[in-house]
Amino acid sequence: MGKVERIAVLIKQVPATENVRIDPETGVMIREGLAVEVNPLDLHAIEEAVRFKEKFPDARVTAVTMGPPAAAKAVRYAVAMGCDEGVVVTDRAFAGSDTLATSRVLAEALRKLGSEGGKGFDLILAGERATDGETGQVGPSVGTLLGVPVLTYVSKLEVRDGGFEAERAVEGGHERVSAPMPALAVVIKEINVPRLCTLSGKLRGRKAEVRTLSFADLGLPRESVGLAGSPTKVVKVGYPQVTRKGRKVSAFEDFGGALGALEKFLRAGDFVPAGRSQGVNG
Ligand SMILES: Cc1cc2nc3c(=O)[nH]c(=O)nc-3n(C[C@H](O)[C@H](O)[C@H](O)COP(=O)(O)OP(=O)(O)OC[C@H]3O[C@@H](n4cnc5c(N)ncnc54)[C@H](O)[C@@H]3O)c2cc1C
Protein backbone atom coordinates (compact mmCIF):
# COMPACT_ATOMS: atom_id res chain seq x y z
CA MET A 1 0.00 0.00 0.00
CA GLY A 2 1.37 3.46 -0.94
CA LYS A 3 1.95 5.86 1.87
CA VAL A 4 0.65 9.40 2.01
CA GLU A 5 3.23 11.48 3.83
CA ARG A 6 2.51 15.05 2.90
CA ILE A 7 -0.87 16.58 2.23
CA ALA A 8 -1.74 20.17 1.31
CA VAL A 9 -5.27 21.59 1.60
CA LEU A 10 -6.23 24.70 -0.32
CA ILE A 11 -8.68 26.84 1.59
CA LYS A 12 -10.18 30.23 0.88
CA GLN A 13 -11.60 32.76 3.31
CA VAL A 14 -14.93 34.03 2.00
CA PRO A 15 -17.62 36.46 3.16
CA ALA A 16 -19.97 34.68 5.56
CA THR A 17 -22.95 35.36 3.32
CA GLU A 18 -24.33 34.22 -0.01
CA ASN A 19 -25.24 37.81 -0.66
CA VAL A 20 -21.99 38.91 -2.26
CA ARG A 21 -22.07 42.38 -3.84
CA ILE A 22 -19.83 43.65 -6.57
CA ASP A 23 -18.84 47.29 -7.04
CA PRO A 24 -20.52 48.08 -10.39
CA GLU A 25 -17.80 50.66 -11.23
CA THR A 26 -14.70 48.55 -10.58
CA GLY A 27 -16.12 45.03 -10.87
CA VAL A 28 -14.36 44.10 -7.62
CA MET A 29 -16.12 42.41 -4.73
CA ILE A 30 -17.16 44.68 -1.85
CA ARG A 31 -15.57 42.99 1.17
CA GLU A 32 -15.63 45.84 3.66
CA GLY A 33 -17.73 45.21 6.74
CA LEU A 34 -18.44 41.58 5.87
CA ALA A 35 -17.88 38.81 8.42
CA VAL A 36 -15.66 36.07 6.99
CA GLU A 37 -15.42 32.30 7.33
CA VAL A 38 -13.63 29.34 5.78
CA ASN A 39 -15.31 28.59 2.46
CA PRO A 40 -17.91 25.99 3.58
CA LEU A 41 -17.00 23.56 0.76
CA ASP A 42 -13.35 23.67 1.84
CA LEU A 43 -14.30 22.20 5.22
CA HIS A 44 -14.83 18.90 3.37
CA ALA A 45 -11.30 19.12 1.93
CA ILE A 46 -9.89 19.78 5.42
CA GLU A 47 -11.92 16.89 6.86
CA GLU A 48 -10.64 14.52 4.16
CA ALA A 49 -7.04 15.58 4.83
CA VAL A 50 -7.47 14.98 8.56
CA ARG A 51 -9.02 11.54 7.87
CA PHE A 52 -5.96 10.65 5.74
CA LYS A 53 -3.79 11.74 8.63
CA GLU A 54 -5.71 9.41 10.91
CA LYS A 55 -5.06 6.55 8.46
CA PHE A 56 -1.41 7.51 7.97
CA PRO A 57 -0.30 8.89 11.35
CA ASP A 58 3.09 10.03 9.97
CA ALA A 59 1.39 12.25 7.40
CA ARG A 60 1.75 16.01 7.77
CA VAL A 61 -1.13 18.24 6.64
CA THR A 62 -0.49 21.84 5.58
CA ALA A 63 -3.40 24.24 5.04
CA VAL A 64 -2.59 26.94 2.50
CA THR A 65 -4.52 30.08 1.65
CA MET A 66 -3.83 33.10 -0.50
CA GLY A 67 -5.43 36.25 0.79
CA PRO A 68 -4.93 39.24 3.05
CA PRO A 69 -2.93 38.76 6.28
CA ALA A 70 -6.25 38.37 8.14
CA ALA A 71 -6.79 35.09 6.25
CA ALA A 72 -4.54 33.61 8.95
CA LYS A 73 -7.82 33.08 10.80
CA ALA A 74 -8.88 30.57 8.14
CA VAL A 75 -5.73 28.47 8.45
CA ARG A 76 -6.00 28.62 12.24
CA TYR A 77 -9.45 27.09 11.86
CA ALA A 78 -7.94 24.33 9.69
CA VAL A 79 -5.36 23.64 12.41
CA ALA A 80 -8.18 23.57 14.97
CA MET A 81 -9.85 20.87 12.84
CA GLY A 82 -6.66 18.78 12.84
CA CYS A 83 -4.22 20.12 10.23
CA ASP A 84 -0.60 20.35 11.40
CA GLU A 85 0.26 23.79 10.12
CA GLY A 86 -1.04 26.77 8.20
CA VAL A 87 0.48 29.05 5.57
CA VAL A 88 -0.86 32.38 4.31
CA VAL A 89 0.41 33.54 0.94
CA THR A 90 -0.01 37.29 1.01
CA ASP A 91 1.39 40.33 -0.73
CA ARG A 92 0.10 43.57 -2.21
CA ALA A 93 1.54 42.34 -5.51
CA PHE A 94 -1.21 39.68 -5.62
CA ALA A 95 -4.09 42.20 -5.45
CA GLY A 96 -6.41 42.01 -8.44
CA SER A 97 -5.39 38.44 -9.32
CA ASP A 98 -7.94 36.49 -11.37
CA THR A 99 -8.24 32.71 -11.12
CA LEU A 100 -5.18 32.08 -13.34
CA ALA A 101 -2.93 34.46 -11.40
CA THR A 102 -4.28 33.07 -8.10
CA SER A 103 -3.53 29.53 -9.29
CA ARG A 104 0.02 30.49 -10.32
CA VAL A 105 0.67 31.89 -6.84
CA LEU A 106 -0.80 28.85 -5.08
CA ALA A 107 1.02 26.38 -7.35
CA GLU A 108 4.35 28.14 -6.73
CA ALA A 109 3.71 28.23 -2.98
CA LEU A 110 3.01 24.47 -3.03
CA ARG A 111 6.15 23.86 -5.08
CA LYS A 112 8.22 25.82 -2.57
CA LEU A 113 6.64 24.24 0.52
CA GLY A 114 6.89 20.80 -1.08
CA SER A 115 10.57 21.20 -1.98
CA GLU A 116 11.38 22.10 1.63
CA GLY A 117 10.10 18.72 2.73
CA GLY A 118 12.15 16.80 0.19
CA LYS A 119 9.77 14.90 -2.05
CA GLY A 120 6.84 17.32 -2.30
CA PHE A 121 3.13 16.81 -1.56
CA ASP A 122 1.65 13.38 -2.24
CA LEU A 123 -1.88 14.74 -2.19
CA ILE A 124 -3.37 18.21 -2.67
CA LEU A 125 -7.00 18.69 -1.74
CA ALA A 126 -9.27 21.55 -2.81
CA GLY A 127 -12.93 22.42 -2.43
CA GLU A 128 -15.36 22.25 -5.32
CA ARG A 129 -15.82 26.04 -5.54
CA ALA A 130 -15.64 29.14 -3.43
CA THR A 131 -18.98 30.56 -2.41
CA ASP A 132 -17.95 34.08 -3.45
CA GLY A 133 -16.06 33.76 -6.76
CA GLU A 134 -17.74 30.44 -7.64
CA THR A 135 -15.69 29.65 -10.74
CA GLY A 136 -14.48 26.23 -9.58
CA GLN A 137 -11.33 26.88 -11.61
CA VAL A 138 -8.63 27.22 -8.98
CA GLY A 139 -8.30 23.55 -7.92
CA PRO A 140 -7.91 22.13 -11.44
CA SER A 141 -5.68 25.06 -12.51
CA VAL A 142 -3.28 24.51 -9.61
CA GLY A 143 -3.05 20.79 -10.42
CA THR A 144 -2.44 21.53 -14.09
CA LEU A 145 0.27 24.10 -13.32
CA LEU A 146 1.98 21.57 -11.04
CA GLY A 147 1.72 18.88 -13.71
CA VAL A 148 -0.08 16.37 -11.49
CA PRO A 149 -3.26 14.39 -12.29
CA VAL A 150 -6.46 16.20 -11.30
CA LEU A 151 -9.45 14.29 -9.93
CA THR A 152 -12.63 16.36 -9.87
CA TYR A 153 -16.08 15.92 -8.24
CA VAL A 154 -14.53 13.38 -5.86
CA SER A 155 -17.05 11.78 -3.49
CA LYS A 156 -14.72 9.03 -2.21
CA LEU A 157 -10.94 8.85 -2.14
CA GLU A 158 -8.72 5.93 -1.23
CA VAL A 159 -5.10 4.92 -1.56
CA ARG A 160 -4.73 1.85 -3.77
CA ASP A 161 -1.67 0.22 -5.40
CA GLY A 162 0.59 3.15 -4.58
CA GLY A 163 -1.80 5.66 -6.14
CA PHE A 164 -5.31 6.98 -5.60
CA GLU A 165 -8.67 5.50 -6.47
CA ALA A 166 -11.56 7.92 -6.49
CA GLU A 167 -15.29 7.82 -6.93
CA ARG A 168 -16.50 10.76 -9.01
CA ALA A 169 -20.03 12.05 -9.11
CA VAL A 170 -21.23 12.18 -12.71
CA GLU A 171 -24.65 12.82 -14.15
CA GLY A 172 -26.89 9.96 -13.09
CA GLY A 173 -24.31 8.07 -11.01
CA HIS A 174 -20.68 7.63 -10.05
CA GLU A 175 -17.56 6.48 -11.87
CA ARG A 176 -14.39 5.05 -10.41
CA VAL A 177 -11.10 6.44 -11.61
CA SER A 178 -7.49 6.01 -10.54
CA ALA A 179 -4.45 8.25 -10.61
CA PRO A 180 -0.82 7.85 -9.62
CA MET A 181 0.63 9.72 -6.65
CA PRO A 182 1.05 12.72 -6.38
CA ALA A 183 -2.37 14.01 -7.41
CA LEU A 184 -4.80 16.84 -6.75
CA ALA A 185 -8.36 16.00 -5.76
CA VAL A 186 -11.25 18.45 -5.84
CA VAL A 187 -13.79 17.11 -3.37
CA ILE A 188 -17.54 17.60 -3.21
CA LYS A 189 -19.61 17.84 -0.06
CA GLU A 190 -20.91 14.24 -0.34
CA ILE A 191 -17.42 12.97 0.53
CA ASN A 192 -17.76 13.45 4.30
CA VAL A 193 -19.25 15.39 7.17
CA PRO A 194 -16.76 17.94 8.50
CA ARG A 195 -16.06 17.55 12.20
CA LEU A 196 -16.64 20.28 14.74
CA CYS A 197 -13.53 21.66 16.39
CA THR A 198 -12.86 20.37 19.88
CA LEU A 199 -11.87 22.75 22.65
CA SER A 200 -8.27 21.50 22.57
CA GLY A 201 -8.32 21.85 18.77
CA LYS A 202 -9.44 25.46 19.09
CA LEU A 203 -6.62 26.17 21.52
CA ARG A 204 -4.12 24.53 19.16
CA GLY A 205 -5.44 26.67 16.30
CA ARG A 206 -5.20 29.84 18.35
CA LYS A 207 -1.63 29.11 19.41
CA ALA A 208 -0.41 27.87 16.02
CA GLU A 209 2.37 29.82 14.35
CA VAL A 210 1.08 30.74 10.95
CA ARG A 211 3.77 31.05 8.32
CA THR A 212 3.61 33.81 5.72
CA LEU A 213 4.91 33.60 2.17
CA SER A 214 5.30 36.79 0.14
CA PHE A 215 5.79 37.60 -3.53
CA ALA A 216 9.58 37.75 -2.96
CA ASP A 217 9.55 34.26 -1.42
CA LEU A 218 8.00 32.73 -4.52
CA GLY A 219 10.26 34.18 -7.20
CA LEU A 220 7.48 34.47 -9.77
CA PRO A 221 7.78 37.05 -12.56
CA ARG A 222 6.04 40.30 -11.52
CA GLU A 223 3.91 40.28 -14.68
CA SER A 224 2.48 36.82 -13.90
CA VAL A 225 0.56 37.87 -10.76
CA GLY A 226 -1.91 40.56 -9.69
CA LEU A 227 -3.80 42.59 -12.27
CA ALA A 228 -0.85 42.47 -14.69
CA GLY A 229 -0.96 38.66 -14.70
CA SER A 230 -4.73 38.42 -15.00
CA PRO A 231 -6.11 37.95 -18.51
CA THR A 232 -9.69 37.96 -17.17
CA LYS A 233 -11.19 41.43 -16.95
CA VAL A 234 -14.52 42.19 -15.38
CA VAL A 235 -16.07 44.16 -18.24
CA LYS A 236 -19.43 44.91 -16.72
CA VAL A 237 -21.42 43.87 -13.69
CA GLY A 238 -25.18 44.17 -13.62
CA TYR A 239 -28.01 43.25 -11.32
CA PRO A 240 -31.48 42.34 -12.60
CA GLN A 241 -33.87 45.12 -11.70
CA VAL A 242 -36.84 43.64 -9.87
CA THR A 243 -39.86 45.90 -10.05
CA ARG A 244 -43.29 44.84 -8.89
CA LYS A 245 -46.21 46.95 -9.99
CA GLY A 246 -48.63 45.88 -7.29
CA ARG A 247 -51.96 47.24 -6.18
CA LYS A 248 -53.11 46.81 -2.60
CA VAL A 249 -56.73 46.31 -1.71
CA SER A 250 -57.57 46.20 1.99
CA ALA A 251 -60.08 43.53 2.98
CA PHE A 252 -60.32 44.87 6.51
CA GLU A 253 -62.47 47.88 5.76
CA ASP A 254 -64.63 46.50 2.92
CA PHE A 255 -64.41 42.71 2.55
CA GLY A 256 -67.04 42.43 -0.22
CA GLY A 257 -65.49 45.29 -2.15
CA ALA A 258 -62.05 43.70 -1.91
CA LEU A 259 -63.38 40.36 -3.24
CA GLY A 260 -65.09 42.19 -6.08
CA ALA A 261 -61.85 43.98 -6.96
CA LEU A 262 -59.97 40.67 -6.88
CA GLU A 263 -62.54 39.04 -9.18
CA LYS A 264 -62.30 41.92 -11.61
CA PHE A 265 -58.52 41.66 -11.62
CA LEU A 266 -58.57 37.87 -12.21
CA ARG A 267 -61.09 38.12 -15.05
CA ALA A 268 -59.26 40.99 -16.69
CA GLY A 269 -56.01 39.03 -16.58
CA ASP A 270 -57.61 35.85 -17.98
CA PHE A 271 -56.78 33.94 -14.78
CA VAL A 272 -60.28 32.44 -14.52
CA PRO A 273 -60.97 29.53 -16.94
CA ALA A 274 -63.54 30.27 -19.62
CA GLY A 275 -67.04 29.08 -18.78
CA ARG A 276 -66.84 30.05 -15.09
CA SER A 277 -69.33 32.88 -15.01
CA GLN A 278 -70.28 32.61 -11.34
CA GLY A 279 -69.34 35.55 -9.16
CA VAL A 280 -66.89 34.99 -6.31
CA ASN A 281 -69.73 35.27 -3.82
CA GLY A 282 -72.00 32.83 -5.59
C1 LIG B 1 -10.00 40.67 -12.89
C2 LIG B 1 -10.17 40.10 -11.53
C3 LIG B 1 -9.65 40.75 -10.43
C4 LIG B 1 -9.79 40.20 -9.14
N1 LIG B 1 -9.27 40.84 -8.09
C5 LIG B 1 -9.36 40.33 -6.84
C6 LIG B 1 -8.79 40.97 -5.72
O1 LIG B 1 -8.21 42.04 -5.84
N2 LIG B 1 -8.92 40.38 -4.50
C7 LIG B 1 -9.57 39.20 -4.36
O2 LIG B 1 -9.66 38.70 -3.23
N3 LIG B 1 -10.14 38.57 -5.40
C8 LIG B 1 -10.03 39.10 -6.65
N4 LIG B 1 -10.59 38.46 -7.71
C9 LIG B 1 -11.25 37.19 -7.47
C10 LIG B 1 -10.21 36.09 -7.45
O3 LIG B 1 -9.63 35.92 -8.71
C11 LIG B 1 -10.90 34.81 -7.10
O4 LIG B 1 -11.56 35.00 -5.86
C12 LIG B 1 -9.90 33.68 -6.93
O5 LIG B 1 -9.17 33.49 -8.10
C13 LIG B 1 -10.58 32.40 -6.58
O6 LIG B 1 -11.56 32.10 -7.55
P1 LIG B 1 -12.93 31.55 -7.07
O7 LIG B 1 -13.38 32.41 -5.95
O8 LIG B 1 -13.80 31.40 -8.26
O9 LIG B 1 -12.52 30.14 -6.45
P2 LIG B 1 -12.91 28.66 -6.99
O10 LIG B 1 -12.11 28.34 -8.21
O11 LIG B 1 -14.40 28.56 -7.08
O12 LIG B 1 -12.36 27.87 -5.76
C14 LIG B 1 -12.20 26.44 -5.83
C15 LIG B 1 -11.29 25.97 -4.73
O13 LIG B 1 -9.97 26.46 -4.96
C16 LIG B 1 -9.34 26.78 -3.71
N5 LIG B 1 -9.08 28.23 -3.66
C17 LIG B 1 -9.69 29.22 -4.33
N6 LIG B 1 -9.16 30.43 -4.02
C18 LIG B 1 -8.19 30.17 -3.12
C19 LIG B 1 -7.29 31.00 -2.39
N7 LIG B 1 -7.26 32.34 -2.53
N8 LIG B 1 -6.42 30.40 -1.53
C20 LIG B 1 -6.42 29.05 -1.37
N9 LIG B 1 -7.26 28.22 -2.01
C21 LIG B 1 -8.13 28.77 -2.88
C22 LIG B 1 -10.33 26.35 -2.62
O14 LIG B 1 -10.08 25.02 -2.29
C23 LIG B 1 -11.67 26.47 -3.35
O15 LIG B 1 -12.69 25.68 -2.78
C24 LIG B 1 -10.49 38.99 -8.98
C25 LIG B 1 -11.04 38.35 -10.10
C26 LIG B 1 -10.89 38.89 -11.36
C27 LIG B 1 -11.51 38.19 -12.52
The ligand as a Tripos MOL2 file, in Angstrom:
@<TRIPOS>MOLECULE
LIG
   53    58     1     0     0
SMALL
NO_CHARGES

@<TRIPOS>ATOM
      1 C1        -10.0020   40.6690  -12.8900 C.3       1 LIG1
      2 C2        -10.1660   40.0970  -11.5330 C.ar      1 LIG1
      3 C3         -9.6480   40.7470  -10.4280 C.ar      1 LIG1
      4 C4         -9.7910   40.2020   -9.1430 C.ar      1 LIG1
      5 N1         -9.2660   40.8450   -8.0850 N.ar      1 LIG1
      6 C5         -9.3580   40.3250   -6.8430 C.ar      1 LIG1
      7 C6         -8.7860   40.9700   -5.7220 C.ar      1 LIG1
      8 O1         -8.2090   42.0370   -5.8420 O.2       1 LIG1
      9 N2         -8.9180   40.3820   -4.5000 N.ar      1 LIG1
     10 C7         -9.5730   39.1990   -4.3620 C.ar      1 LIG1
     11 O2         -9.6570   38.6990   -3.2280 O.2       1 LIG1
     12 N3        -10.1410   38.5680   -5.4020 N.ar      1 LIG1
     13 C8        -10.0320   39.0980   -6.6510 C.ar      1 LIG1
     14 N4        -10.5880   38.4620   -7.7060 N.ar      1 LIG1
     15 C9        -11.2510   37.1930   -7.4740 C.3       1 LIG1
     16 C10       -10.2080   36.0860   -7.4500 C.3       1 LIG1
     17 O3         -9.6350   35.9210   -8.7140 O.3       1 LIG1
     18 C11       -10.8980   34.8050   -7.1030 C.3       1 LIG1
     19 O4        -11.5590   35.0000   -5.8600 O.3       1 LIG1
     20 C12        -9.8990   33.6800   -6.9270 C.3       1 LIG1
     21 O5         -9.1690   33.4920   -8.0980 O.3       1 LIG1
     22 C13       -10.5830   32.3960   -6.5840 C.3       1 LIG1
     23 O6        -11.5550   32.1020   -7.5460 O.3       1 LIG1
     24 P1        -12.9340   31.5500   -7.0660 P.3       1 LIG1
     25 O7        -13.3820   32.4060   -5.9490 O.co2     1 LIG1
     26 O8        -13.8030   31.4030   -8.2570 O.co2     1 LIG1
     27 O9        -12.5190   30.1400   -6.4530 O.3       1 LIG1
     28 P2        -12.9110   28.6590   -6.9860 P.3       1 LIG1
     29 O10       -12.1150   28.3420   -8.2110 O.co2     1 LIG1
     30 O11       -14.4000   28.5570   -7.0770 O.co2     1 LIG1
     31 O12       -12.3560   27.8660   -5.7580 O.3       1 LIG1
     32 C14       -12.2040   26.4370   -5.8340 C.3       1 LIG1
     33 C15       -11.2900   25.9750   -4.7310 C.3       1 LIG1
     34 O13        -9.9660   26.4620   -4.9580 O.3       1 LIG1
     35 C16        -9.3410   26.7800   -3.7080 C.3       1 LIG1
     36 N5         -9.0830   28.2300   -3.6590 N.ar      1 LIG1
     37 C17        -9.6940   29.2220   -4.3310 C.ar      1 LIG1
     38 N6         -9.1630   30.4270   -4.0210 N.ar      1 LIG1
     39 C18        -8.1920   30.1700   -3.1160 C.ar      1 LIG1
     40 C19        -7.2860   30.9960   -2.3860 C.ar      1 LIG1
     41 N7         -7.2620   32.3370   -2.5270 N.pl3     1 LIG1
     42 N8         -6.4230   30.3990   -1.5310 N.ar      1 LIG1
     43 C20        -6.4200   29.0460   -1.3680 C.ar      1 LIG1
     44 N9         -7.2630   28.2240   -2.0150 N.ar      1 LIG1
     45 C21        -8.1280   28.7740   -2.8790 C.ar      1 LIG1
     46 C22       -10.3280   26.3500   -2.6180 C.3       1 LIG1
     47 O14       -10.0750   25.0240   -2.2870 O.3       1 LIG1
     48 C23       -11.6720   26.4690   -3.3450 C.3       1 LIG1
     49 O15       -12.6880   25.6830   -2.7830 O.3       1 LIG1
     50 C24       -10.4930   38.9920   -8.9820 C.ar      1 LIG1
     51 C25       -11.0360   38.3450  -10.1000 C.ar      1 LIG1
     52 C26       -10.8940   38.8950  -11.3550 C.ar      1 LIG1
     53 C27       -11.5070   38.1910  -12.5240 C.3       1 LIG1
@<TRIPOS>BOND
     1     1     2 1
     2     2     3 ar
     3     2    52 ar
     4     3     4 ar
     5     4     5 ar
     6     4    50 ar
     7     5     6 ar
     8     6     7 ar
     9     6    13 1
    10     7     8 2
    11     7     9 ar
    12     9    10 ar
    13    10    11 2
    14    10    12 ar
    15    12    13 ar
    16    13    14 ar
    17    14    15 1
    18    14    50 ar
    19    15    16 1
    20    16    17 1
    21    16    18 1
    22    18    19 1
    23    18    20 1
    24    20    21 1
    25    20    22 1
    26    22    23 1
    27    23    24 1
    28    24    25 2
    29    24    26 1
    30    24    27 1
    31    27    28 1
    32    28    29 2
    33    28    30 1
    34    28    31 1
    35    31    32 1
    36    32    33 1
    37    33    34 1
    38    33    48 1
    39    34    35 1
    40    35    36 1
    41    35    46 1
    42    36    37 ar
    43    36    45 ar
    44    37    38 ar
    45    38    39 ar
    46    39    40 ar
    47    39    45 ar
    48    40    41 1
    49    40    42 ar
    50    42    43 ar
    51    43    44 ar
    52    44    45 ar
    53    46    47 1
    54    46    48 1
    55    48    49 1
    56    50    51 ar
    57    51    52 ar
    58    52    53 1
@<TRIPOS>SUBSTRUCTURE
     1 LIG1         1 GROUP 0 **** ****
